[in-house]
Amino acid sequence: MTLIRSLYDRLILPHPVGVLIVFATILVLASIRLDQFRLDASAESLVLENDRSLEQYREINRRFTTSDDFLIVTFTPDGELFSEETLDTLRQLRNDLEAVDSVSSTNSILNVPLLHSPDLTLDTVDSEIQTMDENDVAPATARDALLDNPLYPNLLISEDARTTAIQVNLPTPDRYFDLLNQREALRDKVASDTASAEDRRQLEQVSNEFIRFTEQMGEKRDQTISRVRSILDGYRDSAEIYLGGVPMIVADMIQFIKSDLSTFGIGVLIFLLLTLAIIFRQWRWVLVPMLCCGFTVWLVIGYLSWAQWPVTVISSNFVSLLLIMTLSLTIHLIVRYREFQHDEPEAAPRDALRRTLLAMIKPCFYMAITTIVAFGSLTFSGIRPVIDFGWMMTIGLSVAFLITFLIFPALLTLLPPPIDRYVASDRIPFTDAFARFTEHHGKIVVGGSVVIAVLCVIGMSRLTVENSFIDYFKSTTEIHQGMITIDNRLGGTTPLDVVITDDPPPEDAGSGDPFASDCDPFVEDCGEAEEYRDTWFTYQKMERLRRVHNYLDSLTDTGKVLSISTTLDLLAQVNGGEQLDAVELAFVPTAVPEDLRDILLTPYISEEHDQARFSVRILETMPDLRRDQLLDTIHEHLTGELGFDDDQVLFTGMTVMYNNMLQSLFESQIKTLGVVFLAIMVMFVILFRSVLLALIGMAPNLIAAGSVLGLMGWLAIPLDMMTITVAAITVGIAVDDTIHYIHRFKTEFAKDGDYIATMHRCHRSIGRAMFYTSLTIIIGFSILVLSNFIPTIYFGLFTGFAMFMALAGALTLLPRLIVLIKPFGSGTGE
């Protein structure tokens, strides 16, 4: 404390202008690279740390020449789809979309092969293919051909032929994958400690180049999507049109982040101005705290820009959080300063400021540390965006504490506030009502707390993690509306790839004579007697894949399923309704026309890697969707009923990555809560030098954290990426009130040793500051309801609720336990 007193007496208070000049220089340096501040809503921002599913997802896409880099335009005309007028409108829309820069091609019912010619056979398929674009096909004939084709229904056209889709392809440049592969290879090398100094330098160079390239891609893609939307607007008067697809979702989520940053920042700023003006009614008490809040956000954004650290959907509310937390610190200083003004009105402003700083730095330091621990515990979650959020807030809160105790006194030295009539007043503050209730109804306080605790435990036992991605967005957003349309009419939204690896060749493969047995594998299905051939195109293997396809298609949670079986059904249709025999099956790779291989073969079979792929769409709108259970059921059936080994079955795609993240939430919640409770307990023991007092201080915080989780359980609201953070953060923030109250109680108790009188004095002093700060936090978090991202709304509402419970506990249960247990000695009072 002597060092801190010396710092203020010799440096801060005598030289406020010099301190502000140095700080202004730091602000300027932080501003130099503000143009590097960036946002991220890519797949990497929504997965677990070190989740191999993302790498597998990319690898499978490369092997099977598939990609999610396309937009889906759903088109439901007001009239009949298969009329000349409507098809002309659809064709014009398609042409307009193809003319957009960055659009490489489109797929629609207009250009896909109809395969309806009476002269069509396996031998003539290359010459007899017709399309609506290139041939004079009657609309009714085209309708029947599309609906009879096993590939198109629930993909490009709904089963009732009312809705169709245009796939707008936006290919990712090869340069992106080149840089990505270079970066990942160098990262692996550095992680294995085999990297040289040159490798590390090259990693930094490639990483920066990758960031610049992805930013350029993002800007170009945003422009493309904006242009596509403007085109669609010109056709909405004649059809119901929605835009969907991964690029659109990413672009819209980035817009949500930008909107949240600006909306929350401005909303919280306005709220803070009003709060300070209403509570303290002096312009100095508005200007100085607002400058401190603004400086904190400025420096953190500057640091993130220098570090090229992107903000995700999860961390997008860091601005409002920092504004609220910084204001909370400054309000404690303001209230204490005004208390000293009231007690010693003749004292010089600098003396009152000095006493305030020395009296509050210790409890505020522990307040900041416990909140930092709460946010820091999120780094144990294992979820990349949650980890980043934890680190950002840890850095931000450290900056907030330093600015509060360095810049706040410098500014106040230059702008000393006068004593107003509210400071001079001797009226008893309203917070004393909590002390009177606690004094006269102590049993109700304790009994009510026990009941709440029991309800919390029951509610927590009902918590789940299963939720739908579609429920993350308000029903008014195009993401939500487009997903419903695609789910209900076009075969499902979320992609799941089931990849089957072929059986390894037997040890004697190639040594036998396929013609030595009684069965000729090129003419008939030999079953178990079939000679091994290193290709998928055999009766036995294709029949096995068909059983997989049929099983996946039979599940209630799956929509459209595509595989090599779809292609074979299509070829059977071309073959006059007859399934291909063994000879025809063997020549399928050469029988399929070159221009159709990327549609019918390569997305489903990789002979090079001995793998077959099943493209499955999951119905996000299914009310009883349980992804983890669905994946386990599929895996159990494939390995049990169909006889595949565990290492032959691979699940990949956004469904898998999203499920991995969801299933980690329970474990993450336990980890984060365990870390924060342990760390806070240790700090309580150090701060109060009493295990008993530490346990008393933990009681209201346990109820506050349990109340939010219990309420979620009772309301059947599942955990998600945002709500998982609420309990840990609540403990870290709520414990601030506990620290301030116990610290003040200990100080006040030393005056007369009267527990009841001390409780009333604490409620009239620090209790008022606790009420102001908690009210600020509660209303500040309520601003998050303006977000389009539902988890952010839940985060704001549940954090506000938890803070209300924490305040109530700190003003009732905490003092009741102190009076009841008497941790400071026998004293007097009840």
N, C-alpha and C positions, 0 to 999 in steps of 0.2 A: 504493500500500500504506500510505503514511503517513496518508492520509485514513481508510482502513478501520481502522487501528490506533487512530486518534484517536476514531473512532465508538464502538469497543468500550470504550476506556479512559475516555471521558468521559460516555457516554450509556447503553449497554446494560448493561455489567457493574456499574457503581455504582448503577443505578436499575432493577433488574429488575421491581420492583412497578409502577413508573410505566409501564414498557413494556407490561406485561401488562394494566394498566387501559386504556391507549389501544387495545390490540389487542382487548380485550373489547368496547369501544365499537364497533369496526369489525364484530365478529361480530354484535352486536345489530342494527346497521344492515343487515347482509347478511340478517338473518332476517326483516326486516319484510315482505318480499314473497315469502316461501317458498311461499305459497299460489298464486303465479303460475307455479310450476315445472310444466312440462307436457311431454307425450310426443306424438310424431307418427309415425304409420305410414301416412300418406296417400300417394296417387300422387306428390305433389310431393316426398316424401322419398326416392323411389327412382329419380329420373330425373337426366339430365345437366343441368348448369348451362346455362340458356338453351336448353334443348331445346324446339323449337317443336312437337314431337310432342304434348306435353301440351295445348297450346293448340288444335292441330288436332283432337285427340281430343274435347275439350269442344265445339268448334264443330260437328263432325260429329254428335255426340249431340244437339245442339240442332236441327240442320237436319232430322234424320230421327226426331225425337221418340223417341230410344232412350236407355237408361240402364242402368248396371250397378248401380243402387241397388235390389237385390233379393237376398233369400236363396233358396237352393235347398235344399229338404228332399227327400232321396232316400228312397224307401219301398219296401223289398223284403219283402213279407210272408212269414211262415213257410209259409202255404198258398197256394192259388190266388188270384191278384190279382183276377180277374174272377169273384168269387163274391159273393153278396149280403152275406154276413157281412163279408168283407174290405172291400168297397166302403162298407159302413156305418161301419166303423172309419176308413177313409180320409176319409169325409165328416165324421165327428166331429172328427178331427184337423184337417181344413181349417177347420171352423167355430171350433174353439178358437184356431187361429192368426189367423183374421180378427178375433177379438174382442180381440186385443192392441192396445193403444194404439200409434199410429204406423204400423200396418199399414193401408194404404189399400185393398188388394184382394189376391186370390190368383188364380193361374191353375193349373188342374189338369185332368186328364182328365174331371173331374166337370162343369165349366162351359164347356169349349171346344165349339164347334159340331162335330157329328159328320158332317153332310152325307151322310147315308146314306138319306134318304127316297126311295122310288121315284118320288114326284111332284116331286122336286127338279130344277129347270131354271134357266137363267140368269134367266128371267122370274119364277120363283117362289122364288128363293133367299132373299129377305127374309122370306117367310112360312113356308117349309118347314124352316128350320133347327131342328134338335133338339139338346138337350143331355141328359146323364144327370141333371142336377139338375131340369130343368123338364119332362122327358118320361119316359114309362114305356118306357125302352129296355132290352131284355134284355141282360144282361152279355155274352153271346156276340156279340150284334149290335154292341154298343159296341166290343168288342175288335176285331172285324173292321173296323169303320169307322175306328177310330183307326190301325190298322196299314196300312190302305189309303190313308190320307191322306198326301200327300207332306210335310206340315208337321210332324206330331207324332212319328213314329218317330225315335229317337235325340235327342229333344228333351224331350218330356214322358213318353215311354214307351220302354222298351228294345225292341229288335227281337224278343226272345223273350217279350215281354209279362210279364216277371217283376218288373221294376222300373219304378216311375213316379216322377214328381217333382212337387212343389208349389212354384210360384214365389210367394214372399211379397214383395210390393212395398212398399218403404220409400222413398217419394218424398222427394227433397231439396227443402226449402222454396225458393220463389222468392227469398226474402230472401237466401239463400246466394249465388245467382248474381248478384243485384243488387250485393251487397257485393264479390263477386269481380271483377265487371266494372269497378266503380268503382276498386277497388284497382289492377287491371292497367292501366287507362287512366291513372291518376295516376302509376304507376310508369314507364310509357312516356314520359310528359311530363317527369318528373324526369330520366330517363335521357338525354333529348334536349336537356337544358339550356335548355328553354323554360319551365320552371316558375317561377312566382312564389313569394314567401314564403307566400302564402295557399294555393297548391297543395301546398306541402310540409307545411304545417300540416294541411291536409285529408287528405293521404296518411297521416300519422301517426294521425289520428283514425279514418279508415276502416280502416286496418290493425288498430288496437286493437279496433275494433268487430267486424271480421271474426274476429279471434282469439277474442273473447268468444263470438261466435255459434257458431263451430265447436266450441268447448269445450262449450257447451250442447247442441249437436247430438250431440257425441260421448257425453256423459253420458246423454242420452236414448236414443241408439242402443244403448249398452251395456246399459241397462236392458231395452230391447226384446229384444235378443239373449239376455240372461239369462232373460227370461220365456219366449221361444221354446224355449230349451233345457230349461227345467223342464217345459214342455208335452210336448216330445218324450220326455222321460224316462218319462212316464206311458204311452207306447205301445211302448217298446222290448222289452217282453216278448212282443209278438206280431209284431214285424217288425225287420229290420235297417234302422236309420235313421241317416243322416248329415246334417250341416248344412254347407252350403257357400255360396259367394257372396262377392263383394268386400267388403261390409260386415262379414261374419263374419271374413274373413281380416284386415282392418284391426283389428278389435276384438281378435282373438286375438294379433296381433303386438304390440299395445300391452300386452296382458297378459304377453307374453313379455318385453317391455322392463321392465315393473314387476318381474316375477319375477327377471330377470337383475340388475337394480339391487339388489334386496333379497338375493337368493341370493349374488351375487358380493360385495356389500358385507359381509354377515354372514360369509360363508365366508372371505373374505380377512382380515377382522378377527380371526376366531378363529385363523386360521393365523398371522397376525402375532404375536398374543399368545403362541402356543405357540413360535414361532421365537425370539422375543426371550427368552422365559423359559428355553428350552433352551440357547441360545448364551451368554447373559450372566449368567443366574442371579441377578439383582438386580432388585427391584421397580422401582427408579428407571429402569433401562434398559428396562423394559416400559412404565411410565407415560409418561415424557417422549416417546419416539418415537410412542406411540399418540396422544397429544394432538396432536403435530405433524401426524400423518396425518389425524386427524379434523378439525383446523382447516382444513387444505388443502381437503378435500372440502366442508366447510361453506361456505367462502368462494366456491368455484367454483359450487356450486349456488345460492348467494345471488346471484352475478353473473348466472347464466343466468336466474334468476327476475326480476331487475330488467330484464334485456334482453329478456325474453319470448322466449328462444331455446329452441326445443323440442329434446328429445333423441329421436333416432331409433334404429332397431334397430342401426345401425352404431356410433353413439356411446354406446350404453347401457352399455358396459363401461368408460366413462371413470372411474367411481368406483373400481373395482378397480385400474385402471391408476395412478391418482393415489396410492392407498394404497401400492401396491408401489413406485412411483418415489420417493415421499417417504421411505419406510422405507429405500430404498437409500441416499439421501443421509445419513440419520441414522446408519445403520450404519457408514458410512465415518468419520463424526465419532467415534462411540463407540469403534471399534477404535483410531483414532489417539490418542484421549484415554487409553485404557487402556495404550497403548504408552508414553506419557509418564509415566503412573503407575508403570509397571514400571521405566522407566529412572531416574526421579527420585522415589522414593517419599516423600521428605521435602518435596517441593514443595507449596506451598499449592494447594488445589483450583482457585482462581480463576486462578492462574498456569498450571496445566496446561490449563485451559479456554481461556485466552487464546492459548497456544501452539498448541493444536489448531485453533482458528478461523483463525489467521493462516497456519498451515501448509496447511490444507485448502481455504481459500476459493478459491484460484486454480484448482486442478485440478477442484474441484466446480463452479466457475463454467463452465469449459469443458465439463465433463461435462453440465451443464444446458443449455448453449447448443447443443451438438451434438445432444442429444436433442430440443430445441425445433426445431432445423433439420430433423431427421428427420420430426417430426410436421408441421412447417410445410410441408414439401415436398408433403404430401398436398393442400394447397390448389391445386396445379397439376394435379390429377388431372382436373378437369372434371366430376366426379361430385358432385352437390350434397351428399349425406350424408357422403361422404368428405371433402369440403372443410370441412364443419361440424365433423367429428371432428378434423381437423387444427387448426382454430382453437381448439376447446375445450381440446385437450391443450396447445397452445402457451401459452394463458392459464394453465392449471392448473399446468404445470411452472414457469412464472415465479413463481406464488404459492408453489409447493412450495419453491423455492430461497430465497425471501425468508423464509418461515416457518422453514426449517431454520437459517438464519444469523442470525435475529433472536429468534425465540421459543424455539428450542432452548437458546441460551446463557442467556436470561433464566430459563427454568425450571430449568436445571442450576445456576445461581448460587444459587437458593433451595433446591435439593435436591442438594447435592454428594454424589456417590457415594463410599463408602469403598473402600479397597484390599482386595480379597478374595484368597483363596488362588490363584485362577486367574490373577489379574493378577501376583501375586508369583512364580508358577511360571516356571522356566527351561526347561521341556521344549520340544523342537523341534516346531512345529506340523506337522500331516500334509501341508500344502501344499508342504512342502519336498521331498516325494517327486516332485513334478512337476519340480523343479529337478534332482534327481538323475537322473531319466530323461532330461531334456533334455541334461544334461552328458555322459552316457555313451552315448546313442543319438541323437545329433544328426542323423545321416544318415537314420535311420528317420523322424524328425520331418519333415524337409524332403521326403523321398521320399513319405511318406504324404500330406503336404499337396498335393503335385503330383498324386498319383493322385486325391485327393478333388476337386481343382479340375477335372480332366479329366471326372470323372463328373458334376460339377455342370453343366459346359457341355453335355454330352450330354443330361442331364436337362432343362435349360432349353430345348433345341431341340425338346423334345417337349411343351412346355406348350400348352394350349388354353384357350379361354374359354367354350366351349359347355357349358352345364349346364341342367338342368331346374329350374324354380321349385319343383316338388314335392319335389325332393331337398334343399331348404333346411330341411325339417322332418322330425323324427323320425317313424318309422312308427307310433308310438303316438299321435301327435297327430291330432285330428279333421280338421285341414286336409289332412294327407297322405291319410288314409283316405277323406275325402270326394272329394278330387281323383281318386283311383284309381277310385272308383265312377262318378263323372261321366264320366271319361275312357273307361272301358271299356264303360259301359252307356248313357250319355246324350249321346254326341256330342262329347266334348272339353271342355277347361276354359278355356284361355287365349284370350281374344277377339282376333281380327284382323279389321279392316274394310278391304275393298278398295273404293275409291270411284272410279268412272269418270265423268269429265266429258264431256258430249255434244260432238260436233263443233261448231265455231262455224258459224253460218249463212253460206252463200255470199254473195258480194257482191250477186248479183242475186236474193237470196231475196225472195219475195213478188211478184216482177214476172212470174213465169211463170204459165201456166194449167195446173193439174193435169189438166184434161180435154182438153188439146190433143194429148196423146200417145196412142199406141195402148193404153197401159196405164192402168187406173183404180186408183189406189193405195188406194181405199176398198173395193175388191172383191177384189183379188188382190195377190200379192207381185210388185212391179215390179223388185225387185233394184236394180241400179245406175241403172235408169231412173226410180226413184221420185222424185217431186217432193219437195223439201225441205219438211218441216213441223216447226214448233217444238214438238215433243212427243216423249216417249219411245215413245208407244204407236203405233208403226208396225211393219210386218212386218220391215223391214230392221234397225231398231235393236233390236227385241226378239230377233231371231235372233242378232244380234251379242252381246247380253247373255247369251243362252242358251249360246253357245259359251264365254264366260267362266265361267259357272256350272259347266258340265260339266267344264271343265278343272280348276277349283278342287276340285271334288268327286272328281276322279280321283287326286289327290295322296295318297300314303300317309300323310303327316304331318297331313292335315286330317281332321276329323270331320264334324260337321253343317255344311252350307252352306245358307244361306237367302238368297233374293233375289227379285226380281220374277218370275223364272222359276218359283220355287216356287208363287207365287200363280197364275200362268198354268196350271201343271200342275193345280192344285186346281180352277180354273175349267173346265179341259178335262174334268176328271173329272165336274164338275157338268153339263157340256154333253154328257153321254152318251159320254164318251171321245173326242170330236172336238176337235182343236185349234181355237182361236178363229180365225175368218176376219178379214180386215182391218177390216170394219165393226164386228164385235163387239169387236175389239181396241181400236179407237178409242174405244169407249164404256165400256171397263173402269172408268175413274175414277167414272163415274156408276152403273155396274151393281153395284158392290160396295156392300152395305148400309153405312149410316153407322156402325153400331156395330162393323163389322169392318174399317173403314179403318185404324185404328191397329194392326191385326194384319197386314193383308194388303198395304197400300199405302204408307202414310207411312214405315214403317221402311226402305223399299227404293228409293223414287223421290221425288226433290225436283224438281218441275217448275220451281219458282221459281229454283233454283240450277243447273238443267240437270245434275243429278248422279244417278247410280244407285249404290246401296250393296249390297255383298255381305258378309253377316255370316258369318264363318268361325270355327270353333272348332279350335284346334290341340291335337293329342294330346300332352300333356306326357309321357306314359309311354312314348312311342316311344324305344327305346334309341339310335337313330341320328339323333335330331332335331338339325338344324343350322339354326337360325332364319335367320341371315344368308344362308346358301346358299339356303334356301327362298324368302326374299323376293326375292333376286336372280333365281332361276329363274322365279318368277311374273312379275316385272317384265319379264324378257327375253321370255317367251312372249307377254305381253299387247302389248308394243310391237313385237315381231318377227313372231310368227305371226299375231296378230290385228290388227295395224296401228294400234294406238293410239299417239298421240304421248306423249312422256315426261311432259309437263305435264297429260295427261289421266288419268294413273294416280296415285292417292294411297293410301298405306298408313297406317293409324292404328290405335289401340287399345293395350292393355297389352303385346301381343306386340312391337309396334314400339318402344315406350319401353324395355322390358326389353332388347331386342336392341341398341338404341343404347348403352345402358349397358354391356352385355357387350363390344361391339366396341371400346369406348373403353379397355378395361382394358389391352391391350398397350401402347398409346400412353401411357396414364397411368403404367404401370409404368416405362417408359423415362424419362418426364419426372421422376417422383418420385425414382427411383434416380439419375438424372443430376444433379438438383439437390442431393440429399443428399451424394453423393460429392464433387462439386465444392466445396460449402460446407465439408465436413469437411476436405478436403485443404487448403483455404485456411487454415482455423483451425489445422490441425496445423503448417503452415509458420509461422504467426504465433506459436503457442505454443512450438514447439520451435526456431524460428529455423534450420531445416534442412530442405531439400527431401528429402534422403536419409532423414532420420529420419521425415519425414512419409510417405514411400513405404513404409518398413518398418512403420509403424503401420497403414497401410491394408491390408496383406496379410491378417492374420487376419480383418479385418472383411469383406473381399471374399469370403473363403471362407465366412464365417458367412451372409452374405446369399445367396450362390450356393447354399449347401447346402439352404436351405429351398425355393428355387425348383426346384433340381435334383431334390429329393426329391418335390416335387409332380409334376414331369414324369415321373419314374420310376413313381410310383404312379398316374399318369393321373388326378390330381385337378385339375380345371380351376380357373383363376383366378375369383374372384368378388369381390363388393364388400368382403369382409373380408380375404381372403387377399392381395389386391393390396397391402394396407398392410403386410404382415408384413416384406417385405424391407427397405423403407425404414426402418421402425421398428426393426428388428433392428440395422441399421447404427448408428442413432442411440443405441440403448441399449448395444450391444456395444462401441462405441467408448469408452464410459465406462471400461471396464477397461483399454483401451489407454492412455488419457490418464493414468490413475492410475499404471499400471505404469511407463510411460516417465518420468513426472515423478519418481516415487520412485527409479527407476534412476539418473537424472541426479544426484539429490541424494546417493544412497549411493555412486555411482561416484567422486564428488569426494573421498571419505574416503581411499581407498587405490589407486584406479585399477586395481583387479582386477575384470575382467569376471565371472569365475566366482564369486568371493566376493560380489560385488554381486548377482548373480542369486540366490544363496541367501538373502542378507539380504532382498531384495525379496519372495521367495516366502514368507518367514517373517513378513513384516509386512503389506505391502499385498496380498500374495497371499491372505492369510487374509480380509481385508475383501472382496476381489474374489469369493472363493469364497462367503462368506456372502451377499453381495448377489445374486450370480447364482443361488444356490440359492433365495433368496427369490423372485426373479423367476420362475424356472422352475416352482416349486411353486405360486406365486401364479397364474400363467397357466393351470396345469393345472386350476384350479377352474372355468374356463370350460367344461369338458366337461359341466357340469351344465345347460347351456343347452338349450332346445328348438330353438334356431336353429342348424342345422348349420354355417353359415359361422362362427359365433362359436366353436363347438367346434374347427373347423380352425384358427382364429386362435390359440386358446389353445395347442393342441398344437404347431403349427408354430413359434410364437414361442418356446415353451419349448425345442423342439429347437434352434432357431437360437441361443438363448442358451447352451445347452450347448456347441454348436460354437464359439461366440465365447469362452467361458471356456477351453475346451481350447486354442484357438489362442493366447489371451493368455498362458497359462501354459506353453506349449511352443514353438509356432512363433515367437511374438514374441521371447522371450528368445534362442532359437536364432539368429534373424536378427541380433539385436543383438550377440551374441557373435561371430558369423561375420563380419559386415560392419564392426564396431567404429566406429559413427558418432560416438563421443565421443573418438576418438583411439586411438593404438596401445595404450596401457595395458599391462596384463599379463593372464595367463590365456590360455585357448585362442584 
